[in-house]
Amino acid sequence: MSKDYYKTLGVEKGASKEEIKKAYKTLAKKYHPDINKETDSQEKFKEINEAASILGDDQKRKAYDQYGEDAFKQGGFDRGFSGYSDFSGFGSGTDFDFDDVFEMFFGGNPRRRTRNKGSDLRFDLELKLEEAAFGTEKEIHVRKKNVCSDCSGKGGSKLETCGVCHGTGYQKTVKRTPFGAFQTTSACEECQGTGKVIKELCETCDGAGYVVSEKKIKIKTPQGIENGMRLRVLEEGDAGSRGQEPGDLYVYINVLEHEFFERDGNDIYVEVPISYTQAIFGDEIEVPTLKGKAKIKIPVGTQSETILKMRGKGIPYQDGVGAGDQNVRVSVEVPKHLNKKQEEALKKYGELMGESARPQKSFFKKIFG
């Protein structure tokens, strides 16, 4: 039976993050195994934590709303997600560490959220239509904070365990309230969240653990990528200070307009001129495609602006199965300069066709009867 995380927390599906936090805090206080000694309290507490871990994260919540529990099966969501943690060990007696749990559910692990984490970066990448269609590999140059090679990002030598946080990288402050003691967690100011203090600073990076320089990064774009999409390159953002985790690089795609082709999703359009006689008698002509030339048949009596479809000649689908279509819009070119023989031949043709050579009459008949 599928789990209803909203029902578990007692909130509506459209509940805000603040409402989810409030509901979790109330239920966690009620069912924490150190307070509630009923036999099922621990299992209930686990269910509450599981629900909060999903609904408190925007991406996980979106995946759950769309796919339900299937989004969190092995390999189903993002990287490294493996369900939820058992937080029944937090605190003892009435000393809950709600801030630790809230930070994990609603903003990441507090032990990692220090001011030294590297910044995420943005890079705008231009692609030709053909590159976007079939995928490509690009080497980009990004000027950013890179790990100092001389100190390997440590910021110096002779590192010692921080005497304030005892190597944990964070400090806890206890606040007493009528409901019990609550703990808040923050990065240690003495070691800036690293757990180590430096006795000798690195001369290359002056203790920062990084240097600003240009780095070459290879980017592989998948087939079928569209304008405005972005690619996330893990840990290629700015390096963090003194060994802290780096940020990510977000590559935004800008697909350039093509001189001849227009894109509509996975379909493409191209306009091809044909002669007056080709439109009348039909023909087989060559047309351009994203992969080169291909042949297409022009039916007898083809009108100008007719669209002829070429199955599977468009943009490949991102899942690798099939492709869109190429739509060929034919444009009949009316001759502007005729010699005398050509003029006489066309006049004779008009006489032989009679009223059918003047379609305006039937057109007005349709309108006015």
C-alpha positions as CSV (number, residue, x, y, z in Angstrom):
1,M,0.0,0.0,0.0
2,S,1.5,3.4,-1.0
3,K,2.3,5.9,1.7
4,D,0.6,9.3,2.0
5,Y,3.2,11.6,3.4
6,Y,0.8,14.5,3.6
7,K,-1.6,12.4,5.7
8,T,1.2,11.2,7.9
9,L,2.0,14.8,8.8
10,G,-1.7,15.9,8.8
11,V,-1.3,18.6,6.2
12,E,-3.0,19.5,2.9
13,K,-1.2,18.7,-0.4
14,G,-0.7,22.4,-1.0
15,A,0.8,23.1,2.4
16,S,3.7,25.5,2.7
17,K,7.1,24.6,4.0
18,E,6.4,26.5,7.2
19,E,3.2,24.5,7.7
20,I,5.1,21.3,7.2
21,K,7.8,22.3,9.7
22,K,5.1,23.2,12.2
23,A,3.3,19.9,11.7
24,Y,6.5,17.9,12.0
25,K,7.6,19.7,15.2
26,T,4.3,19.0,16.9
27,L,4.2,15.3,15.9
28,A,7.9,14.7,16.6
29,K,7.5,16.2,20.1
30,K,4.5,13.9,20.7
31,Y,6.0,10.7,19.4
32,H,9.7,11.0,20.2
33,P,10.6,7.6,21.8
34,D,12.3,9.4,24.7
35,I,9.0,11.0,25.7
36,N,6.3,8.7,24.3
37,K,6.8,5.2,25.9
38,E,4.0,3.5,23.9
39,T,5.1,0.5,21.9
40,D,4.4,2.0,18.5
41,S,5.9,5.4,19.2
42,Q,9.3,4.6,17.6
43,E,7.7,3.3,14.4
44,K,5.4,6.3,14.3
45,F,8.4,8.6,14.8
46,K,10.2,7.0,11.9
47,E,7.2,7.5,9.6
48,I,7.0,11.2,10.6
49,N,10.8,11.7,9.8
50,E,10.4,9.9,6.5
51,A,7.5,12.2,5.5
52,A,9.3,15.3,6.6
53,S,12.5,14.3,4.7
54,I,10.5,14.2,1.5
55,L,8.0,17.0,1.8
56,G,10.6,19.4,3.3
57,D,12.8,19.2,0.2
58,D,11.5,21.0,-2.9
59,Q,12.9,18.6,-5.4
60,K,11.9,15.4,-3.6
61,R,8.5,16.8,-2.9
62,K,8.0,17.6,-6.6
63,A,9.1,14.0,-7.5
64,Y,6.8,12.5,-4.9
65,D,3.8,14.6,-6.1
66,Q,4.4,13.4,-9.7
67,Y,5.5,9.8,-9.2
68,G,4.7,8.8,-5.7
69,E,7.0,6.4,-3.9
70,D,8.4,5.1,-7.2
71,A,10.5,8.3,-7.4
72,F,12.6,7.1,-4.5
73,K,13.3,3.5,-5.5
74,Q,16.9,2.6,-6.3
75,G,18.2,5.0,-8.9
76,G,14.9,6.8,-9.1
77,F,15.8,10.2,-7.7
78,D,18.9,12.3,-8.1
79,R,22.2,11.0,-6.7
80,G,22.9,9.4,-3.4
81,F,19.3,9.4,-2.1
82,S,18.6,6.3,-0.1
83,G,15.4,6.9,1.8
84,Y,15.4,8.4,5.3
85,S,17.3,8.3,8.5
86,D,16.3,7.2,11.9
87,F,16.5,10.3,14.1
88,S,15.3,8.6,17.3
89,G,18.7,8.9,18.7
90,F,18.7,12.7,18.8
91,G,18.9,14.0,22.3
92,S,17.9,12.3,25.6
93,G,15.1,12.8,27.9
94,T,13.4,16.1,26.9
95,D,16.5,17.5,25.2
96,F,15.4,17.4,21.5
97,D,17.7,18.7,18.8
98,F,14.9,19.9,16.5
99,D,17.3,22.3,14.8
100,D,19.5,19.5,13.6
101,V,16.5,17.7,12.2
102,F,15.0,20.8,10.6
103,E,18.2,21.7,9.0
104,M,18.6,18.2,7.5
105,F,15.0,18.1,6.2
106,F,14.5,21.8,5.2
107,G,18.0,23.0,4.3
108,G,20.7,20.4,4.3
109,N,23.0,18.9,6.9
110,P,24.1,21.6,9.4
111,R,27.5,20.1,9.6
112,R,28.0,20.9,5.9
113,R,26.2,24.2,5.7
114,T,29.1,26.4,6.6
115,R,30.0,29.8,5.1
116,N,33.0,28.1,3.5
117,K,31.1,25.9,1.1
118,G,32.0,26.8,-2.5
119,S,29.6,28.9,-4.6
120,D,27.6,27.5,-7.5
121,L,28.6,29.0,-10.8
122,R,26.8,29.7,-14.1
123,F,28.1,29.3,-17.6
124,D,26.1,30.1,-20.8
125,L,26.9,27.7,-23.6
126,E,25.9,28.4,-27.2
127,L,25.1,25.4,-29.5
128,K,24.3,25.1,-33.2
129,L,21.0,23.4,-34.0
130,E,22.8,20.3,-35.2
131,E,24.8,20.1,-32.0
132,A,21.7,20.4,-29.9
133,A,20.0,17.8,-32.0
134,F,22.6,15.1,-31.9
135,G,24.6,15.9,-28.8
136,T,28.2,17.2,-28.7
137,E,31.2,17.6,-26.5
138,K,32.5,21.1,-25.7
139,E,35.5,22.3,-23.8
140,I,34.7,25.4,-21.9
141,H,37.0,27.7,-19.9
142,V,35.8,28.8,-16.5
143,R,37.6,31.2,-14.3
144,K,36.9,30.2,-10.7
145,K,38.2,29.2,-7.4
146,N,40.3,26.0,-7.7
147,V,41.8,23.9,-4.9
148,C,45.3,25.1,-4.1
149,S,47.7,22.5,-5.3
150,D,50.4,23.4,-2.8
151,C,48.4,22.7,0.3
152,S,45.8,20.4,-1.3
153,G,43.1,22.8,-0.2
154,K,44.0,22.6,3.5
155,G,45.1,26.2,3.7
156,G,48.4,25.4,5.3
157,S,50.5,22.9,7.3
158,K,50.7,21.7,10.9
159,L,46.9,21.3,11.3
160,E,45.6,20.7,14.8
161,T,42.2,19.7,16.1
162,C,40.2,22.8,17.0
163,G,40.0,23.2,20.8
164,V,36.6,24.9,20.6
165,C,34.5,22.3,18.6
166,H,36.9,19.4,19.2
167,G,37.2,18.7,15.5
168,T,33.4,18.5,14.8
169,G,33.3,21.8,12.9
170,Y,30.2,22.9,14.6
171,Q,28.9,24.2,17.9
172,K,25.7,23.6,19.7
173,T,23.9,26.1,21.9
174,V,21.2,24.9,24.4
175,K,18.1,27.0,25.0
176,R,15.8,26.2,27.9
177,T,12.0,26.6,27.3
178,P,8.9,25.5,29.1
179,F,8.7,22.6,26.6
180,G,12.2,21.4,27.4
181,A,15.8,22.1,26.2
182,F,16.3,22.9,22.5
183,Q,19.7,22.9,20.7
184,T,20.8,25.1,17.8
185,T,23.7,24.2,15.6
186,S,26.1,26.6,13.8
187,A,29.5,26.5,12.2
188,C,32.4,26.8,14.6
189,E,33.8,30.4,14.4
190,E,37.3,29.4,15.6
191,C,38.0,26.9,12.8
192,Q,35.3,28.2,10.3
193,G,33.6,24.8,10.3
194,T,36.7,22.8,9.3
195,G,37.4,21.2,12.6
196,K,41.1,22.1,12.2
197,V,43.2,25.2,13.1
198,I,46.2,26.1,11.0
199,K,49.5,26.9,12.6
200,E,51.4,27.8,9.4
201,L,49.4,29.4,6.5
202,C,50.1,28.3,2.9
203,E,52.0,31.1,1.1
204,T,50.3,30.4,-2.2
205,C,46.7,30.7,-1.1
206,D,47.2,32.6,2.2
207,G,45.3,30.0,4.1
208,A,42.2,30.2,1.9
209,G,42.7,26.7,0.5
210,Y,42.0,27.9,-3.1
211,V,43.4,30.0,-5.8
212,V,41.5,31.8,-8.6
213,S,42.5,30.5,-12.0
214,E,41.0,29.3,-15.3
215,K,40.1,25.7,-15.7
216,K,39.2,23.7,-18.8
217,I,36.1,21.6,-18.3
218,K,34.6,19.2,-20.9
219,I,30.9,19.3,-21.2
220,K,28.9,16.6,-22.9
221,T,25.4,17.7,-24.1
222,P,22.8,15.0,-24.7
223,Q,20.9,14.7,-28.0
224,G,17.7,16.6,-28.2
225,I,18.6,19.3,-25.7
226,E,16.5,22.4,-25.9
227,N,17.1,26.1,-25.6
228,G,16.9,27.3,-22.0
229,M,17.7,23.9,-20.4
230,R,20.6,23.6,-18.0
231,L,23.1,20.9,-17.2
232,R,24.5,20.4,-13.7
233,V,28.2,19.6,-13.5
234,L,28.8,18.3,-10.0
235,E,31.6,19.9,-7.9
236,E,32.9,22.1,-10.7
237,G,31.8,25.4,-9.1
238,D,34.0,27.4,-6.7
239,A,36.2,25.4,-4.4
240,G,35.3,25.7,-0.7
241,S,37.6,27.2,1.8
242,R,40.1,24.9,3.5
243,G,38.8,21.6,2.1
244,Q,35.1,22.4,2.4
245,E,32.9,20.9,-0.3
246,P,32.9,22.8,-3.7
247,G,29.8,24.2,-5.4
248,D,28.4,23.0,-8.7
249,L,28.6,24.4,-12.2
250,Y,25.3,25.0,-14.0
251,V,25.6,25.2,-17.8
252,Y,22.7,27.0,-19.4
253,I,22.0,26.1,-23.0
254,N,21.4,28.7,-25.7
255,V,20.5,27.1,-29.1
256,L,21.4,29.5,-31.9
257,E,18.9,30.2,-34.7
258,H,19.5,28.3,-37.9
259,E,19.6,30.0,-41.3
260,F,17.2,27.5,-42.9
261,F,15.6,25.3,-40.2
262,E,13.1,26.2,-37.6
263,R,12.6,24.0,-34.5
264,D,9.3,23.2,-32.9
265,G,9.9,20.7,-30.1
266,N,11.4,17.7,-31.8
267,D,10.0,18.6,-35.2
268,I,11.8,20.9,-37.6
269,Y,10.6,23.0,-40.6
270,V,12.4,24.0,-43.7
271,E,11.1,25.9,-46.8
272,V,12.1,24.6,-50.2
273,P,11.4,26.3,-53.5
274,I,10.0,24.4,-56.5
275,S,9.3,25.5,-60.0
276,Y,5.9,26.1,-61.6
277,T,6.2,22.9,-63.7
278,Q,7.3,20.8,-60.8
279,A,4.2,21.8,-58.9
280,I,2.0,20.9,-61.9
281,F,3.6,17.6,-63.0
282,G,5.1,16.5,-59.7
283,D,8.8,15.5,-59.3
284,E,11.3,13.9,-56.9
285,I,13.7,16.4,-55.5
286,E,16.6,16.6,-53.0
287,V,16.0,18.6,-49.8
288,P,18.4,19.4,-46.9
289,T,18.1,17.6,-43.6
290,L,20.1,18.0,-40.4
291,K,22.2,15.1,-41.5
292,G,22.7,16.0,-45.1
293,K,20.6,15.5,-48.3
294,A,17.5,13.4,-48.7
295,K,14.9,12.8,-51.5
296,I,11.2,13.6,-51.3
297,K,8.4,13.2,-53.8
298,I,6.4,16.3,-55.0
299,P,2.9,15.1,-55.8
300,V,1.2,16.2,-59.0
301,G,-0.7,19.5,-58.6
302,T,1.1,20.5,-55.4
303,Q,0.0,24.0,-54.2
304,S,2.3,26.6,-52.8
305,E,2.8,26.4,-49.0
306,T,1.9,22.7,-48.9
307,I,3.8,20.9,-46.1
308,L,5.2,17.5,-46.8
309,K,6.2,15.4,-43.9
310,M,9.4,13.3,-43.6
311,R,9.1,10.9,-40.7
312,G,12.0,10.6,-38.3
313,K,14.1,13.3,-39.9
314,G,13.7,15.8,-37.1
315,I,15.3,16.1,-33.6
316,P,16.1,12.8,-31.8
317,Y,14.2,12.3,-28.5
318,Q,16.3,12.6,-25.4
319,D,15.5,9.0,-24.3
320,G,17.3,7.8,-27.4
321,V,14.2,6.2,-28.9
322,G,13.1,7.7,-32.2
323,A,13.0,11.3,-33.5
324,G,10.7,14.0,-34.5
325,D,9.7,14.8,-38.1
326,Q,11.0,17.2,-40.7
327,N,8.3,19.2,-42.3
328,V,9.1,20.5,-45.8
329,R,7.1,23.6,-46.8
330,V,7.2,24.0,-50.6
331,S,7.1,27.4,-52.1
332,V,6.1,27.5,-55.8
333,E,8.2,30.1,-57.6
334,V,6.3,32.0,-60.3
335,P,8.5,32.9,-63.2
336,K,9.1,36.7,-63.5
337,H,10.9,36.8,-66.8
338,L,9.6,34.8,-69.8
339,N,10.8,34.8,-73.4
340,K,8.3,35.1,-76.2
341,K,7.8,31.4,-76.7
342,Q,7.2,30.8,-73.0
343,E,4.6,33.6,-72.9
344,E,2.8,32.2,-75.9
345,A,2.8,28.7,-74.4
346,L,1.4,29.9,-71.1
347,K,-1.3,32.0,-72.8
348,K,-2.4,29.0,-74.8
349,Y,-2.4,27.0,-71.7
350,G,-4.7,29.6,-70.1
351,E,-7.1,29.5,-73.1
352,L,-7.2,25.7,-73.0
353,M,-7.9,25.7,-69.2
354,G,-10.8,28.2,-69.6
355,E,-12.6,29.2,-66.4
356,S,-10.5,26.7,-64.4
357,A,-7.6,29.0,-64.9
358,R,-9.5,31.7,-63.1
359,P,-10.2,30.3,-59.6
360,Q,-11.5,33.6,-58.3
361,K,-14.9,33.0,-59.7
362,S,-15.5,29.8,-57.7
363,F,-13.9,31.5,-54.7
364,F,-16.4,34.3,-54.7
365,K,-19.2,31.9,-55.3
366,K,-18.4,30.1,-52.1
367,I,-18.5,33.4,-50.2
368,F,-21.6,35.1,-51.8
369,G,-23.4,32.1,-53.3
